[in-house]
Amino acid sequence: MESWKDKLKKVASQVAQGAKDAAETAKVKIDISSLNGKIADEKKSFGSTVYDMFVADKSYEEMKTLFVATQEKIAALKAQIAAKEEELKG
């Protein structure tokens, strides 16, 4: 039979583990939010740059190159988000 001290230690350990798990979950959610912010920043930067390219009468090919580069950056960020979401499931 467990003594009250053993029970108290067990409960304290469970509470500590729960707090640790909650902190890790919160950190992953913050990371996901930050990555979503980076995606939004990439899109805003792309829009502003394309506007400036139109004003400067840049070629379609230059704009397409910019689009492809931006698309790759966003795809990489989305892959990072997917990995973080898998962490949450695990």
C-alpha positions as CSV (number, residue, x, y, z in Angstrom):
1,M,0.0,0.0,0.0
2,E,1.3,3.4,-0.9
3,S,1.9,6.0,1.8
4,W,0.5,9.4,1.5
5,K,4.0,10.7,0.7
6,D,4.3,8.3,-2.3
7,K,0.8,9.3,-3.5
8,L,1.7,13.0,-3.2
9,K,4.9,12.5,-5.1
10,K,3.0,10.6,-7.8
11,V,0.4,13.3,-8.2
12,A,3.1,16.1,-8.2
13,S,4.9,14.2,-10.9
14,Q,1.8,13.9,-13.0
15,V,1.0,17.6,-12.6
16,A,4.6,18.5,-13.6
17,Q,4.4,16.3,-16.7
18,G,1.0,17.8,-17.6
19,A,2.5,21.3,-17.3
20,K,5.5,20.3,-19.4
21,D,3.2,18.8,-22.1
22,A,1.0,22.0,-22.1
23,A,4.1,24.2,-22.5
24,E,5.4,22.1,-25.4
25,T,2.0,22.3,-27.1
26,A,1.9,26.0,-26.7
27,K,5.3,26.4,-28.1
28,V,4.4,24.4,-31.2
29,K,1.3,26.4,-31.7
30,I,3.3,29.6,-31.4
31,D,5.7,28.3,-34.0
32,I,2.8,27.5,-36.4
33,S,1.5,31.0,-35.9
34,S,4.9,32.5,-36.6
35,L,5.2,30.4,-39.8
36,N,1.8,31.5,-41.0
37,G,2.9,35.1,-40.4
38,K,6.0,34.5,-42.6
39,I,3.7,33.2,-45.3
40,A,1.6,36.3,-45.1
41,D,4.8,38.4,-45.2
42,E,6.0,36.6,-48.3
43,K,2.7,37.2,-50.1
44,K,2.7,40.9,-49.1
45,S,6.3,41.3,-50.3
46,F,5.4,39.5,-53.5
47,G,2.5,41.8,-54.2
48,S,4.5,45.0,-53.5
49,T,7.4,43.8,-55.6
50,V,5.1,42.8,-58.6
51,Y,3.4,46.3,-58.4
52,D,6.9,47.9,-58.6
53,M,7.8,45.6,-61.4
54,F,4.7,46.6,-63.4
55,V,5.5,50.3,-62.8
56,A,9.0,49.8,-64.0
57,D,7.7,47.9,-67.0
58,K,9.6,44.7,-66.2
59,S,9.1,41.6,-68.3
60,Y,6.6,38.9,-67.7
61,E,9.5,36.4,-67.3
62,E,11.0,38.5,-64.5
63,M,7.7,38.5,-62.7
64,K,7.2,34.8,-63.3
65,T,10.7,34.1,-61.9
66,L,9.8,36.1,-58.8
67,F,6.5,34.1,-58.5
68,V,8.2,30.8,-58.7
69,A,10.8,31.8,-56.0
70,T,8.0,33.0,-53.8
71,Q,5.9,29.9,-54.4
72,E,8.9,27.7,-53.4
73,K,9.4,29.7,-50.1
74,I,5.8,29.4,-49.2
75,A,5.8,25.7,-50.0
76,A,8.7,25.2,-47.7
77,L,7.0,27.2,-44.9
78,K,3.8,25.1,-45.4
79,A,5.9,21.9,-45.1
80,Q,7.3,23.2,-41.8
81,I,3.7,23.9,-40.6
82,A,2.6,20.4,-41.6
83,A,5.6,19.0,-39.6
84,K,4.6,21.1,-36.6
85,E,1.0,19.9,-36.9
86,E,2.2,16.3,-36.8
87,E,4.1,17.1,-33.6
88,L,0.8,18.2,-32.1
89,K,-0.8,14.9,-33.1
90,G,2.0,12.8,-31.7
